[in-house]
Amino acid sequence: MISVHTPAGRPIPPGPRSDSFNETLTLVAAGRGVFPVAASVPEFYPRPDIAYIPFDDAPAIEWAPVWLKTNTTARVHALVRAAHAACRPTTAAAEEPADAHRATDPSRPRRLLSEDSELP
């Protein structure tokens, strides 16, 4: 759900619309908005015209595999099982404090800002 008012009650004007992730990044780079993304995005979408600024005051972004219901096959199930097994925390990781990986956790949300955007 998109907020149309600030917590103080001021209206928030609608921003530009985009049809794809890459188009959204282009709008951010042009200084036309900000967009929260997972911490893994800078690795897969490096852009010299965008600053990826980490923040930790939001819920973690969760990822899950999706597929067409009509394409549920043994291979799909095998892939999902393998991915699930690969993502299980190790015993050592489970014993660390909850915030031990804050700086490098790829599930931590990040804000995208263009180089010309003002920081909040």
C-alpha positions as semicolon CSV with decimal commas, in nm:
position;residue;x (nm);y (nm);z (nm)
1;M;0,000;0,000;0,000
2;I;0,137;0,339;-0,098
3;S;0,097;0,625;0,147
4;V;-0,062;0,936;0,002
5;H;0,006;1,150;0,312
6;T;0,304;1,203;0,539
7;P;0,267;1,113;0,909
8;A;0,203;1,488;0,963
9;G;-0,084;1,478;0,712
10;R;0,083;1,658;0,420
11;P;-0,007;1,513;0,079
12;I;0,258;1,315;-0,107
13;P;0,241;1,386;-0,481
14;P;0,257;1,078;-0,705
15;G;0,594;1,013;-0,863
16;P;0,680;0,882;-1,206
17;R;0,568;0,532;-1,301
18;S;0,790;0,263;-1,445
19;D;0,725;-0,069;-1,609
20;S;1,045;-0,251;-1,517
21;F;1,320;-0,265;-1,258
22;N;1,574;-0,122;-1,504
23;E;1,339;0,164;-1,589
24;T;1,302;0,237;-1,218
25;L;1,680;0,251;-1,179
26;T;1,697;0,494;-1,472
27;L;1,439;0,721;-1,306
28;V;1,636;0,711;-0,980
29;A;1,956;0,796;-1,166
30;A;1,777;1,093;-1,325
31;G;1,692;1,223;-0,977
32;R;1,321;1,151;-1,019
33;G;1,276;0,933;-0,712
34;V;1,412;0,686;-0,459
35;F;1,349;0,314;-0,447
36;P;1,421;0,068;-0,162
37;V;1,597;-0,249;-0,275
38;A;1,762;-0,553;-0,119
39;A;2,129;-0,530;-0,024
40;S;2,215;-0,771;-0,307
41;V;2,104;-0,528;-0,579
42;P;2,433;-0,332;-0,605
43;E;2,612;-0,656;-0,688
44;F;2,374;-0,746;-0,970
45;Y;2,286;-0,394;-1,091
46;P;2,602;-0,186;-1,043
47;R;2,552;0,170;-1,166
48;P;2,800;0,453;-1,124
49;D;2,513;0,706;-1,139
50;I;2,332;0,558;-0,836
51;A;2,440;0,552;-0,472
52;Y;2,311;0,252;-0,280
53;I;2,267;0,372;0,078
54;P;2,207;0,099;0,342
55;F;1,948;0,143;0,614
56;D;1,838;-0,093;0,888
57;D;1,513;0,055;1,019
58;A;1,284;-0,152;0,796
59;P;1,184;-0,517;0,786
60;A;1,412;-0,750;0,592
61;I;1,318;-0,828;0,235
62;E;1,222;-1,191;0,193
63;W;1,275;-1,382;-0,131
64;A;1,099;-1,694;-0,248
65;P;1,092;-1,896;-0,568
66;V;0,778;-1,866;-0,780
67;W;0,660;-2,057;-1,084
68;L;0,348;-2,115;-1,285
69;K;0,111;-2,356;-1,117
70;T;0,072;-2,531;-1,450
71;N;0,450;-2,586;-1,463
72;T;0,487;-2,775;-1,135
73;T;0,726;-3,054;-1,224
74;A;0,968;-3,283;-1,043
75;R;1,253;-3,058;-1,164
76;V;1,089;-2,750;-1,015
77;H;1,043;-2,931;-0,684
78;A;1,405;-3,049;-0,690
79;L;1,529;-2,695;-0,754
80;V;1,318;-2,554;-0,470
81;R;1,441;-2,825;-0,231
82;A;1,804;-2,758;-0,329
83;A;1,763;-2,381;-0,288
84;H;1,596;-2,427;0,048
85;A;1,875;-2,657;0,167
86;A;2,142;-2,411;0,049
87;C;1,979;-2,127;0,241
88;R;1,956;-2,303;0,577
89;P;2,175;-2,131;0,838
90;T;2,471;-2,326;0,967
91;T;2,495;-2,406;1,338
92;A;2,764;-2,138;1,385
93;A;2,552;-1,873;1,214
94;A;2,248;-1,967;1,420
95;E;2,447;-1,910;1,741
96;E;2,564;-1,557;1,644
97;P;2,380;-1,246;1,766
98;A;2,085;-1,147;1,546
99;D;2,256;-0,830;1,423
100;A;2,599;-0,989;1,356
101;H;2,558;-0,970;0,977
102;R;2,385;-0,630;0,955
103;A;2,653;-0,473;0,736
104;T;2,666;-0,755;0,480
105;D;2,328;-0,930;0,503
106;P;2,188;-0,937;0,146
107;S;1,831;-0,941;0,279
108;R;1,871;-0,599;0,442
109;P;1,677;-0,336;0,251
110;R;1,864;-0,050;0,089
111;R;1,754;0,281;-0,051
112;L;1,860;0,389;-0,396
113;L;1,957;0,750;-0,444
114;S;2,099;0,913;-0,750
115;E;2,420;1,106;-0,700
116;D;2,219;1,429;-0,722
117;S;1,955;1,329;-0,464
118;E;1,958;1,486;-0,121
119;L;1,993;1,253;0,176
120;P;1,704;1,263;0,424
